[in-house]
């Protein structure tokens, strides 16, 4: 119940981190909408690997039979590893199905740490969707950056991959990425990965559905409103939207006892029994005074309005006069 309440109070489009990938040079000088699909870090557990609402992680063998993955917990000494429990299911497959959103991908950024008991001779990274191959790359031992050894005596390679989909004749909203490791004897090794980050750069601003000529959205994803060619996240009445250009939109809660707000500091309508006032150096919805002809001063005290005034918001500002008097 607590988790559910937090999700209602704070809806963030970009929930993952992907800080490393976002620090890389963007694929275009034109600002692109982006989404961090996953950012496992090194402390994930097996529940994280089964987030089927966002992605599907599985192991596979050389006949393309699939099996589950689990988290090989090595913390706090070493990074946790994504891997299979069975040696024959040595590959790792990451499936990200976003076809229902129809938001076309321009580039896929991937970074990960590859672990092995011996230095891999080859590493295959292949992305595809259904029958179409998007990208295929073969790392050979001479291509690797510096190889390190962790405290658990495993070899570690840190790799980054930019999958460019712009040259393909087909547009994609989804991808399936496979990782396979082979040693110098042409034997498939158990693929072990940690700190896996996946970032989508889209052709259109976040929230768009389908194409966007001149980057103007024509249709929006569910949960967004179309406003002057942009898709704006729908927030509840007691929330306000915070936007970082078009790639990160958040619905954040208004401050306490505010029913409707323009931002985190400005309340439009307070809850019943509260009045918008500047108290102790900040705007807030403060408990209303018991008398209608009183106002709240900067220290939060109720003070009487000026003579012949029935309603006021400040000491020298009358909003409504008593009957028989005019402003």
Phi, psi and omega in degrees: 000320180297317180297319180299318180295320180295320180295324177292323184284332186221103179253116183238126181294315183262087188277331182276182187256292180056035185298323180294313182295323179290341178278348178283161179298130181291153185288351183212148174287339176281136183296130182245143170292143180220163178212128175278111183282315178205151178210090192285340188057211182237005187241019182293163173240180184295331178297324179297326183288346184250031180281079188288347176289333183251324184198171178226118179253127179217159170264161179211157177257187185282355174256012180062034168272140186252154177213172182282159172251161176218170179263116174277099187282118179236001177293151005270357184288314184225168181293144171292152185238140169273121182197170175271158175275346184242135186297325183291336175267074192269342181270164176237133179236131177245115181251127180235101185262107178237023183300326181294337180276333180052043173253113193282137182271137174263312179221147173244119175261133178229136168224146181197158173255123179261131181242148178199156177283345174220158182292121182297140177275320176228148171227121178262128172236114184233129174244141181204172171212119184058243184262002185255126174278129179265322188196141177218127181221137178246113172276133173249162188305325181286347180274346188290145168289192183301136179262129180248166176235127182273181183290347177263013176068026175259142174284141184230131174238131176256120189232151178228138182224132175250110179263109184266119181257003187290334184273354183279146180286345182250139175271144183234141170251352187224168178204157173228116187247127180244147179235130179220137184240135181230142178267182184292346179263013180063030177258132178289130179262161175290119180283126180231123186230147173218168177052047183276123177236136178227126183232130174262129165258126185261157174293328186242164175302155182300140180097343178291154175234123183082205184279162180218084179305133184052029177064026173258120181292139175256335180213157184235158173293161174299135181096002179237153174247139177279124183219106178053047176081006178235151179260119185250132181299136178280123178247155177285171184298326183269019178232162172231157183265136175244124185240137170247091189052236182241009186258338179224117178234136182229140169263110183250148183288143170297162180289171190307133175068019176255126181275328182212130184222155177271329178202193183287351182240350187238115178262135178269317180221125177273162176293160178303135180089003180231152182232140179285122184209160177261105186232132177053040173085008179211153176285138179200164171268108187255148178308129183295153176289154182288335180253139181291338181264035176233158176231164180261122180276180186292349177259004179084016180260144177277127180236151180288143174291169178297165183301140178069014179253128182265341180207129180214158178250342178218169183298322185250021181226107179266131179268323181218130179272161173296158179303131181096357179236150179234157178288000000 
